[in-house]
């Protein structure tokens, strides 16, 4: 495949290089124990132009303050070079005890008055985290009717978006706190999840849950979540699992095909370790940009103070065997072709 179009080139690097004197972003924990050198950042390149599907993933944004403000500003700055059509919030949206109602002041101080840039006037598709469960989780669902941006139609839900070349991506947003707690009297979510995966005709299947299946952060892999989800993800050809919970940035390869992205550095980053399965790791405040066009997937991991740190390209075939993939859409034939 000839890669012909560069998205952003060095523009994003130059944009952050113009200066960011936010001491809060630079003074947080930056330690990645055992870290390996990273290759130079390479801007995403797509064969057919800008990607049809592009989004941000950021988690654990629930602490108001200068770090969250700096992350939101960096998201706005990134959008001017790497556009995106929605943001995935990966849980722990409000610390320390969630929100109590649709009128809770935290809606303003942690969401509405923070993500204010013109490029952030997009849907924020939110998942629930463990700290959200200590408050009123239904208030987060019901706030969707009051906000033009907040989107949580249920405690778990799915949505489908175009992914280019006639293909689609389906996102499955789970409430992993219920899985972590082992709510055996509430099996509906996993029954729903397995059914939705079975019925999905999307070429790209992406699962979102607050708790990681694999992680080298402070919390590490959450065993009960891992045991519940690894099998369905492998069996149904899921390419990507997005989580937060560990307050860092990680890209991990698994022995089950799918990629694990941890993006929990939204407001209170923590030190972490580099593991044998690590492709990238950072303990600085930041987030992840992802773009999909046809069978191409690009990630850009962005440090809120320093800009893009790392990018990586994958083909769907690297992640999901052909036997577990939906067939590629056939090109439309012109009427003149008979």
C-alpha positions as CSV (number, residue, x, y, z in Angstrom):
1,X,0.0,0.0,0.0
2,X,1.3,3.4,-0.9
3,X,0.8,5.9,1.8
4,X,0.2,9.3,0.2
5,X,-1.3,11.8,2.5
6,X,0.2,13.1,5.8
7,X,-2.2,14.3,8.4
8,X,-0.7,17.2,10.4
9,X,2.9,16.6,9.3
10,X,5.1,18.4,11.9
11,X,2.4,21.0,12.5
12,X,1.3,19.5,15.8
13,X,4.8,19.3,17.1
14,X,5.4,22.9,16.1
15,X,2.1,24.0,17.7
16,X,3.2,22.7,21.1
17,X,6.7,23.9,20.7
18,X,5.5,27.5,20.6
19,X,5.4,27.2,24.3
20,X,3.4,25.9,27.3
21,X,4.5,27.4,30.6
22,X,1.8,25.6,32.7
23,X,3.9,24.4,35.6
24,X,1.1,22.1,36.8
25,X,1.4,20.0,33.7
26,X,5.2,19.8,33.8
27,X,5.4,19.1,37.6
28,X,3.3,15.9,37.8
29,X,4.8,12.5,38.1
30,X,6.7,11.7,34.9
31,X,8.3,8.4,36.0
32,X,8.0,5.2,33.9
33,X,10.2,2.6,35.7
34,X,12.3,0.7,33.2
35,X,11.2,2.9,30.3
36,X,12.8,2.2,26.9
37,X,13.8,4.9,24.3
38,X,11.0,6.0,22.0
39,X,11.4,6.4,18.3
40,X,10.9,9.9,16.9
41,X,7.3,11.0,16.5
42,X,5.9,10.4,13.0
43,X,2.7,12.1,12.0
44,X,-0.2,9.9,10.8
45,X,-0.3,9.1,7.1
46,X,-3.4,7.7,5.5
47,X,-3.6,6.4,1.9
48,X,-6.9,8.1,1.1
49,X,-6.6,11.4,2.9
50,X,-7.8,12.4,6.3
51,X,-9.5,9.5,8.2
52,X,-13.2,9.1,8.1
53,X,-13.3,8.2,11.8
54,X,-11.2,10.2,14.3
55,X,-11.7,10.5,18.1
56,X,-10.0,11.3,21.4
57,X,-9.8,9.0,24.4
58,X,-9.2,10.4,27.8
59,X,-10.1,9.1,31.3
60,X,-10.1,9.9,34.9
61,X,-10.8,13.5,34.3
62,X,-12.8,13.9,37.5
63,X,-10.4,16.3,39.5
64,X,-10.9,19.9,38.7
65,X,-7.8,22.1,38.7
66,X,-4.8,23.2,36.6
67,X,-4.0,19.7,35.3
68,X,-7.5,19.1,33.9
69,X,-7.6,22.6,32.5
70,X,-4.2,22.0,30.8
71,X,-5.4,18.7,29.3
72,X,-8.6,20.3,28.0
73,X,-6.5,23.1,26.4
74,X,-4.2,20.5,24.8
75,X,-7.2,18.7,23.4
76,X,-8.4,21.9,21.8
77,X,-4.9,22.6,20.4
78,X,-4.6,19.1,19.0
79,X,-7.9,19.4,17.2
80,X,-6.7,22.3,15.1
81,X,-4.2,19.9,13.5
82,X,-5.7,16.4,14.1
83,X,-9.5,16.9,13.9
84,X,-11.8,14.5,15.7
85,X,-15.6,14.1,15.8
86,X,-16.1,12.9,19.4
87,X,-14.4,12.3,22.7
88,X,-14.5,9.0,24.6
89,X,-14.5,9.7,28.4
90,X,-13.2,6.5,30.0
91,X,-14.8,6.8,33.4
92,X,-14.1,8.3,36.8
93,X,-15.7,11.4,35.3
94,X,-16.2,13.0,38.8
95,X,-14.1,12.6,41.9
96,X,-14.3,11.6,44.6
97,X,-17.9,10.5,44.9
98,X,-19.4,11.0,41.4
99,X,-22.3,13.4,41.0
100,X,-25.4,13.5,43.3
101,X,-27.9,14.8,40.7
102,X,-28.3,16.5,37.3
103,X,-27.8,19.8,39.1
104,X,-24.6,18.9,40.9
105,X,-22.1,21.8,40.7
106,X,-19.5,19.3,39.5
107,X,-21.2,19.3,36.1
108,X,-20.0,22.9,35.6
109,X,-16.6,22.8,37.3
110,X,-15.4,19.4,35.9
111,X,-17.1,19.4,32.5
112,X,-19.1,22.3,31.1
113,X,-16.6,25.1,32.2
114,X,-13.5,23.0,31.3
115,X,-14.0,21.6,27.8
116,X,-14.9,25.0,26.3
117,X,-12.8,25.3,23.2
118,X,-14.7,25.6,19.8
119,X,-13.2,22.3,18.7
120,X,-14.6,20.6,21.8
121,X,-18.2,21.3,20.8
122,X,-18.5,17.6,20.0
123,X,-20.2,14.6,21.7
124,X,-18.4,13.3,24.8
125,X,-19.4,9.7,24.9
126,X,-18.9,8.7,28.5
127,X,-18.4,5.4,30.4
128,X,-18.9,4.9,34.2
129,X,-15.9,4.4,36.5
130,X,-15.8,3.1,40.1
131,X,-15.8,6.6,41.6
132,X,-18.9,7.5,39.5
133,X,-20.6,4.6,41.2
134,X,-20.2,6.1,44.7
135,X,-22.6,8.8,43.5
136,X,-25.8,8.8,41.4
137,X,-25.0,7.0,38.2
138,X,-28.5,7.5,36.8
139,X,-27.9,11.3,37.0
140,X,-25.0,10.8,34.5
141,X,-27.4,9.0,32.2
142,X,-30.2,11.6,32.6
143,X,-27.8,14.6,32.1
144,X,-27.6,13.5,28.5
145,X,-31.0,15.1,27.9
146,X,-29.8,18.4,29.3
147,X,-26.5,18.8,27.6
148,X,-25.7,19.3,24.0
149,X,-22.4,17.4,24.4
150,X,-22.6,14.9,27.2
151,X,-23.7,11.5,25.9
152,X,-24.5,8.5,28.1
153,X,-27.7,6.9,26.9
154,X,-27.4,4.1,29.4
155,X,-25.1,2.6,32.0
156,X,-23.9,0.5,29.1
157,X,-24.6,1.1,25.4
158,X,-23.2,0.9,21.9
159,X,-23.0,3.2,18.8
160,X,-22.0,2.8,15.2
161,X,-20.0,5.3,13.1
162,X,-18.6,5.2,9.5
163,X,-15.0,4.1,9.3
164,X,-14.2,4.8,5.6
165,X,-14.1,2.6,2.5
166,X,-17.7,1.6,3.1
167,X,-16.9,0.0,6.5
168,X,-18.2,0.8,10.0
169,X,-16.9,0.8,13.5
170,X,-19.1,-0.2,16.4
171,X,-18.2,0.9,20.0
172,X,-19.4,-1.1,23.0
173,X,-19.3,1.0,26.1
174,X,-19.4,-1.1,29.3
175,X,-19.9,-0.5,33.0
176,X,-16.9,-2.5,34.2
177,X,-17.5,-1.5,37.8
178,X,-20.4,-3.9,37.9
179,X,-18.2,-6.6,36.4
180,X,-15.4,-5.8,38.9
181,X,-17.8,-6.1,41.8
182,X,-19.1,-9.4,40.6
183,X,-22.8,-8.5,40.5
184,X,-23.9,-12.0,39.9
185,X,-27.6,-11.0,40.4
186,X,-27.3,-8.6,37.5
187,X,-26.1,-10.6,34.5
188,X,-28.0,-8.5,32.0
189,X,-25.0,-6.4,30.9
190,X,-22.9,-9.4,29.8
191,X,-25.8,-11.1,28.1
192,X,-26.4,-7.8,26.2
193,X,-22.7,-7.5,25.4
194,X,-22.4,-11.0,24.0
195,X,-25.6,-10.6,22.0
196,X,-24.5,-7.3,20.5
197,X,-21.1,-8.7,19.6
198,X,-22.7,-11.6,17.9
199,X,-25.0,-9.5,15.9
200,X,-22.5,-6.8,15.0
201,X,-21.7,-6.5,11.3
202,X,-19.1,-3.7,11.9
203,X,-15.7,-4.3,10.5
204,X,-14.1,-2.6,13.5
205,X,-15.2,-3.6,16.9
206,X,-14.0,-1.4,19.8
207,X,-14.8,-1.9,23.4
208,X,-14.6,0.8,26.1
209,X,-14.5,0.0,29.9
210,X,-13.1,2.0,32.8
211,X,-11.0,-0.9,34.2
212,X,-8.1,-2.3,32.1
213,X,-7.7,-5.8,31.0
214,X,-4.0,-5.4,30.8
215,X,-2.0,-2.6,32.5
216,X,1.4,-1.9,34.0
217,X,0.1,1.0,36.1
218,X,-0.5,1.2,39.8
219,X,-3.7,-0.9,39.7
220,X,-2.5,-3.2,37.0
221,X,-4.7,-5.7,35.3
222,X,-8.1,-6.1,36.9
223,X,-8.5,-9.9,37.1
224,X,-12.3,-10.1,37.3
225,X,-12.7,-7.8,34.4
226,X,-10.0,-9.6,32.4
227,X,-11.6,-13.0,33.0
228,X,-15.0,-11.7,31.9
229,X,-13.9,-9.9,28.8
230,X,-10.9,-11.5,27.2
231,X,-12.8,-14.5,25.8
232,X,-15.6,-12.4,24.2
233,X,-13.1,-9.9,22.8
234,X,-11.0,-12.7,21.2
235,X,-14.0,-14.8,20.0
236,X,-15.8,-11.9,18.3
237,X,-12.8,-10.1,16.6
238,X,-12.5,-7.0,18.8
239,X,-9.5,-5.0,17.7
240,X,-9.2,-2.5,20.5
241,X,-10.0,-2.2,24.2
242,X,-9.9,1.3,25.7
243,X,-9.7,1.9,29.4
244,X,-8.7,4.3,32.1
245,X,-8.4,3.6,35.9
246,X,-4.6,3.6,35.9
247,X,-3.7,7.3,35.7
248,X,-1.2,7.0,32.8
249,X,-0.9,6.4,29.1
250,X,-0.2,3.0,27.7
251,X,-0.3,1.0,24.5
252,X,-0.1,-2.7,25.1
253,X,-0.1,-5.7,22.8
254,X,-1.9,-8.8,23.9
255,X,-1.6,-12.5,23.1
256,X,-5.3,-12.5,22.1
257,X,-5.0,-10.1,19.2
258,X,-6.7,-7.0,20.4
259,X,-4.8,-3.9,21.5
260,X,-5.1,-2.5,25.0
261,X,-5.0,1.3,25.3
262,X,-4.9,2.9,28.8
263,X,-5.7,6.6,28.8
264,X,-6.3,7.6,32.4
265,X,-4.0,10.6,32.6
266,X,-6.7,13.2,32.4
267,X,-6.4,15.0,35.7
268,X,-4.1,13.2,38.2
269,X,-1.3,11.2,36.6
270,X,0.7,8.6,38.5
271,X,4.1,6.9,38.0
272,X,4.0,3.4,36.4
273,X,6.2,0.8,34.8
274,X,7.3,-0.4,31.4
275,X,6.4,-4.1,30.8
276,X,7.2,-6.8,28.4
277,X,3.9,-6.1,26.6
278,X,4.4,-2.3,26.5
279,X,4.7,-0.6,23.1
280,X,4.4,2.9,24.7
281,X,4.0,4.3,28.2
282,X,3.9,7.8,29.8
283,X,3.2,9.1,33.3
284,X,2.5,12.6,32.1
285,X,-1.0,14.3,31.8
286,X,-2.4,13.6,28.3
287,X,-4.7,11.6,26.1
288,X,-4.9,9.6,22.9
289,X,-6.0,10.5,19.4
290,X,-7.1,7.6,17.1
291,X,-8.0,7.7,13.4
292,X,-9.4,4.9,11.2
293,X,-9.8,4.8,7.5
294,X,-10.8,1.5,5.9
295,X,-8.5,-1.1,7.4
296,X,-5.9,1.4,8.7
297,X,-5.7,2.5,12.4
298,X,-3.3,5.2,13.7
299,X,-2.7,6.2,17.3
300,X,-1.1,9.5,18.5
301,X,-0.3,9.7,22.2
302,X,-0.2,13.3,23.3
303,X,1.5,14.8,26.3
304,X,-0.6,17.8,27.4
305,X,2.5,19.9,27.9
306,X,5.0,18.7,25.3
307,X,2.7,17.6,22.5
308,X,2.7,14.3,20.5
309,X,5.1,11.7,22.0
310,X,4.4,8.6,20.0
311,X,2.5,7.3,17.0
312,X,1.8,3.9,15.7
313,X,0.0,2.4,12.7
314,X,-1.8,-0.9,12.6
315,X,-3.7,-2.8,9.9
316,X,-6.9,-4.6,10.9
317,X,-5.4,-7.8,9.7
318,X,-2.6,-7.6,12.3
319,X,-5.1,-7.6,15.1
320,X,-8.1,-9.7,14.0
321,X,-7.8,-12.9,11.9
322,X,-9.8,-13.0,8.7
323,X,-12.0,-15.7,10.2
324,X,-13.2,-13.3,12.9
325,X,-13.7,-10.3,10.7
326,X,-16.7,-9.0,8.8
327,X,-16.1,-9.1,5.0
328,X,-14.7,-5.9,3.5
329,X,-17.4,-4.0,1.7
330,X,-17.4,-4.5,-2.0
331,X,-16.8,-1.5,-4.2
332,X,-19.9,-0.1,-5.7
333,X,-20.3,-0.8,-9.4
334,X,-21.2,1.9,-11.9
335,X,-24.4,1.4,-13.9
336,X,-22.3,1.4,-17.0
337,X,-20.4,-1.6,-15.8
338,X,-23.6,-3.7,-16.3
